[in-house]
Amino acid sequence: MITNRAREYAADLAAADKGLPAFVYDLGALDEHAAAIRQALTVPGAPEIFYAAKANPDAPILRTLAPHVDGIEVASGGELEHVRRTLPEARIAFGGPGKTLDELKLALDLNVERIHVESPHELTRLATLARSYDRQVDIMLRVNLAGDRTGVALAMSGPFGMDPDTIEECRAILADSPQLRLRGIHAHLASGLDADAMVTQSREILDWARPWLDKAEVTNPEFNLGGGMAVDYADPNHRFDWQSYARQVATLGLPGETLRIEPGRAVSVYAGWYVTEVLDVKKAHGQWYAVLRGGTMHLRTPVTKQHDHPFTVIPQNGTGPSVTDEPVTLVGQLCTPKDVFARQVPTQHLAEGDIVTFAMSGAYGWNISHHDFLMHPKPGHHYLNDEES
């Protein structure tokens, strides 16, 4: 669950007392994974791929992914400015609910390629802006279809996009707004889907969107089919089948159409580790606990998704308190019983001073966590094989 490069670096950090906790990213592993995804998507008719920056927007991550993706999807003005600064020539799609007027202006100023419009009100505001800029703006309308989402990790609810009734209001607005050029439909409906389920959902989106765009007289339509490719924290070796997905989804497109996807987590999650150390090992009410430096204020994902986060122990041969061949709950330093990385996980041996590396921390880790709770020190960030760091 950890590459040799990352393991050696984590051990060196501990040995040199250079500061734990820390996030360690193996950019070589990220490059290899992204290249494999890109290769799978070379099937004729396979979709373009835009990386969802929200998963991990760190500049070294973006630079590593840039050769393997067609563009970047952003969801705020802050992300937009950051991506444009980091990758000045990148194609950018700007989505997300509740865009402010300043963010829409920024999208025009920074030449965003596609703006994903989330509501009739947002469309009206954008039309007014486009007139004031005296320029044409390329847009996608985001639809939120009410299908069966049983078993998905996350289903997108009402705030995201428009239902089929509400999106009809956009027709009149577009008719009165020649500055807005409708290019297609965007639909990100759910997360945590395997390849077959993702293809089924893509077919659902296309079946709804094609007649709608035909009525709008859109030629050479584009369909952003969203992201949400499954990531299995219980089994890090079980990964989304990009080859099967690419082969199947490529059969769905028609001549003149452009398909596009915007995965995030499934691209960058495997290239990062949260590295920390055991501060104490103790037994309470018949159960063993290991208290780790740091906590879920640095890596929120285990709490958010209510799972046992996968980890590897690097023994340090300490003489402090330890536990052998017993289930252990790994917790952090926060003053809350919710500060848990993993519950009652079988361990061969765990001791004070051992290094614990939490895998699958390359997405939705530091960037979504509540950093300042209890004001503990911030973790370090280390990017292996980054020529610009």
Secondary structure as UniProt FT lines:
FT   HELIX           4..15
FT   TURN            16..17
FT   STRAND          22..26
FT   HELIX           27..40
FT   TURN            41..42
FT   TURN            44..45
FT   STRAND          48..52
FT   HELIX           53..55
FT   HELIX           59..65
FT   HELIX           66..68
FT   STRAND          71..74
FT   HELIX           77..86
FT   TURN            88..89
FT   STRAND          92..94
FT   HELIX           101..109
FT   TURN            110..111
FT   STRAND          114..117
FT   HELIX           120..133
FT   STRAND          137..143
FT   TURN            150..151
FT   STRAND          154..155
FT   TURN            158..159
FT   HELIX           164..167
FT   TURN            168..169
FT   HELIX           170..175
FT   TURN            178..179
FT   STRAND          180..186
FT   STRAND          190..191
FT   HELIX           195..215
FT   TURN            216..217
FT   STRAND          222..224
FT   TURN            233..234
FT   TURN            236..237
FT   HELIX           242..250
FT   TURN            251..252
FT   TURN            255..256
FT   STRAND          258..261
FT   HELIX           265..268
FT   HELIX           269..271
FT   STRAND          272..284
FT   TURN            285..286
FT   STRAND          287..292
FT   TURN            296..298
FT   HELIX           301..305
FT   STRAND          311..314
FT   STRAND          322..331
FT   TURN            337..338
FT   STRAND          340..351
FT   TURN            352..353
FT   STRAND          355..358
FT   HELIX           366..368
FT   TURN            371..372
FT   HELIX           373..375
FT   STRAND          380..384
FT   TURN            387..388
//
